[in-house]
Amino acid sequence: MKKSLREICFNFIFFICLIIYGCATGPEFTKLTDVRSFQKYSGGYLDKIMIVGKPRIDANRIQYENYITKAFEKRKIDTIPSYTVIPEMKDLNRENIKQAAKVAGVKTVLVSKVVGIDEENVIFQQTPSYHYTTTPRGTYMSAYTFSGPRVEKFTKVRLETGLFEVESEKLIWGATSAIMNPDSADEAIKDFSKAIIQQLMKDGYIH
């Protein structure tokens, strides 16, 4: 059965909306600040890159590098997580990274480092609320408040990220960022990776 023109138009518009929504969806918890493009990559768009993560906990390094590696590979960029060539995080220094990148034939390195974690207790004061009581004589409204102030802990993870050309060791792109009150390390990694990828796309380093 042939589709009507109206149905074809509806499907086309729905498809376009999905594309627009998908492109517009940004990170929820990560805010990039002080984003700087110092120069374009000499090879054009990034084609082969090494990912270096320097978190506070070793286990988070592997999780982060694996996740953002997959995000780059979806964009047809050959990506190497640094833990596969430099297993120990204590050995992540400039010379070791440069040597490993050269051996792997990598021309650019993306380094992300946690520079601080801020924790703050925030007090939420009592807020009035209301409930209704229905009787044979009618409905009555009475006010009540919660039993006491609520205290919640807010966490901010601060990071610095730099994109370097291996041969010249020049910083060609950089950003500082803050992940605001993530529920878990997994959530923070995914949201931060999305923010970095989207910004690199916006700045013309990847497709």
C-alpha positions in Angstrom: 0.0 0.0 0.0 1.4 3.4 -1.0 1.9 5.9 1.8 -0.1 9.1 1.5 1.7 12.4 0.9 0.6 13.6 4.4 2.1 10.5 6.1 5.4 10.9 4.2 5.6 14.6 5.2 4.9 13.7 8.8 7.6 11.1 8.9 10.1 13.4 7.3 9.3 16.2 9.8 9.6 13.7 12.7 13.0 12.5 11.5 14.3 16.1 11.2 13.0 16.9 14.7 14.9 13.8 16.0 18.1 15.1 14.4 17.7 18.6 15.8 16.9 17.4 19.3 19.8 15.0 19.2 22.3 17.7 18.1 20.9 20.2 20.7 21.1 17.8 23.7 24.1 19.0 25.7 25.8 18.0 28.9 23.7 18.2 32.1 26.3 18.6 34.8 29.4 19.8 33.0 30.2 23.4 32.4 33.2 24.4 30.2 34.9 27.7 30.9 37.9 29.5 29.5 37.8 27.5 26.3 40.8 28.5 24.1 41.7 27.6 20.5 45.4 28.5 20.1 45.8 27.1 16.6 44.3 24.6 14.3 45.7 21.1 14.1 48.3 21.0 11.3 46.8 17.8 9.9 43.3 19.3 9.5 40.7 17.3 11.4 41.9 15.0 14.1 42.4 11.5 12.7 44.5 9.7 15.3 44.6 10.6 19.0 45.8 9.4 22.4 43.5 9.9 25.4 45.2 10.6 28.8 43.1 10.8 31.9 44.4 11.9 35.3 41.7 11.5 37.9 42.1 11.1 41.6 41.3 7.3 41.5 43.2 4.9 39.2 40.0 2.9 38.4 38.3 6.0 37.1 41.1 6.5 34.6 40.3 3.3 32.7 36.6 4.0 32.8 37.0 7.5 31.4 39.6 6.6 28.8 37.5 3.7 27.5 34.3 5.8 27.3 35.7 8.8 25.5 37.7 6.5 23.2 34.4 4.9 22.0 33.0 8.4 21.5 35.9 9.4 19.2 35.8 6.1 17.4 32.1 6.7 16.5 33.4 9.7 14.6 35.9 7.5 12.7 38.9 8.8 14.7 41.6 6.2 15.5 41.9 6.5 19.3 44.3 4.9 21.8 43.6 5.0 25.6 46.9 5.7 27.3 46.5 3.0 30.0 47.0 0.4 27.2 50.6 1.7 26.7 51.3 3.3 30.0 49.5 1.2 32.6 50.6 3.0 35.8 49.2 6.4 36.3 52.3 7.5 38.2 54.3 7.1 35.0 52.1 9.6 33.1 54.7 12.3 32.5 55.4 14.4 29.4 58.4 12.3 28.2 56.6 8.9 28.6 53.4 10.2 26.9 55.3 11.7 24.0 57.4 8.5 23.5 54.3 6.2 23.7 52.5 8.5 21.2 55.3 8.4 18.7 55.6 4.6 18.9 51.9 4.3 18.3 52.0 6.8 15.4 49.8 9.3 17.2 50.0 13.0 16.3 47.8 14.5 19.0 47.2 13.8 22.7 44.1 14.9 24.7 45.0 15.2 28.4 42.3 15.7 31.1 43.3 16.2 34.7 41.3 16.6 37.9 42.7 19.6 39.7 40.3 19.8 42.6 37.2 18.5 44.3 35.1 21.0 46.3 32.4 19.8 48.7 29.9 22.1 50.4 26.9 21.4 52.7 23.9 23.5 51.6 21.0 24.1 54.1 17.5 24.3 52.7 15.2 26.1 55.2 11.7 25.0 56.0 9.2 25.8 53.3 5.4 26.0 54.0 3.2 23.4 52.5 -0.6 22.8 52.7 -3.0 19.9 53.0 -6.8 19.8 52.6 -9.3 18.1 55.0 -12.8 17.2 53.7 -15.6 17.0 56.2 -19.4 16.9 55.9 -19.3 20.7 56.5 -16.9 21.3 53.7 -13.2 21.3 52.7 -10.7 23.1 54.9 -7.1 24.0 54.2 -4.5 24.0 56.9 -0.8 24.9 56.7 2.1 22.9 58.0 5.8 22.8 57.6 8.4 20.1 57.3 10.0 19.0 60.6 13.3 20.8 60.1 15.9 22.2 57.6 17.3 19.8 55.1 21.1 19.5 54.5 22.4 18.3 51.2 26.1 17.9 50.1 27.0 19.4 46.8 30.2 18.3 45.0 32.1 20.2 42.3 34.8 18.4 40.3 37.2 20.8 38.6 39.3 19.7 35.6 41.7 21.1 33.1 41.9 19.7 29.5 44.5 20.3 26.8 44.9 19.1 23.3 48.6 18.8 22.3 50.4 18.2 19.0 53.0 15.4 19.7 55.9 16.6 17.6 56.0 20.2 18.6 54.5 19.7 22.1 52.4 22.8 21.5 49.0 23.2 23.2 46.5 23.8 20.4 43.3 23.7 22.4 42.4 23.9 26.1 39.5 24.3 28.5 38.8 24.3 32.2 35.6 22.7 33.4 33.5 21.9 36.4 31.2 18.9 36.9 28.4 20.0 39.2 27.2 17.5 41.8 27.2 14.3 39.8 25.4 11.3 41.2 28.2 8.9 40.4 31.6 8.6 38.7 30.0 6.9 35.7 27.5 9.8 35.3 30.4 12.4 35.6 32.5 10.6 33.0 29.7 10.3 30.4 28.6 13.9 30.9 32.2 15.3 30.8 33.1 13.3 27.7 30.0 14.7 25.9 31.0 18.2 26.8 34.5 17.8 25.5 33.4 16.1 22.3 30.8 18.7 21.5 33.2 21.6 22.2 35.9 20.1 19.9 33.3 19.7 17.2 32.2 23.3 17.6 35.7 24.6 17.5 36.4 22.6 14.3 38.9 19.9 15.4 36.6 16.9 14.7 33.7 16.3 12.4 
